[in-house]
Amino acid sequence: MLGEHHDIEHEFPEFHAQLEALSSKDEQFKALVDQHDDLDNRIRRLEEAQLPISDEEIEKMKFRRAALKDQVYNVLRAV
């Protein structure tokens, strides 16, 4: 859906406490979450503003966002 939030907090509300704890003490994890959320914001802005970008480029961005989300999820599940 256009304009829908896919940031980590919205994707994993059940891990709210773990997200806060890990982000505050693990810089690498925080950077991973920030990368995901920054990319999500860029994708949302492009979609909402209907800025010129190829379908291939937006799909690459979405696949990268999904890969980052999977990495974050794997870390959260391991805690």
C-alpha positions, 0 to 999 in steps of 0.5 A: 500500500502506498504511504504505509509505514514499514519501519521496524517498530510497525513491523515488529510491535511485539519486539518493542522492548527488545528493539529499544534495549538492543538499539541502546547497547548494540551500535551495529544493530542500531545501524541495521535498524536505521538503514532499514527505516531510512530506506523505508522512508525513501521508498515511501516518499518516492511512492507518495510523490510519484517521483520518476523512478524505474520499476526496477529501481523501486523493486531493488529498494524493496528487496533490500528493505526486506533483506534488512528486515529479515536481518533485524528479525533474526537478531531479535529472535536470537535474543 
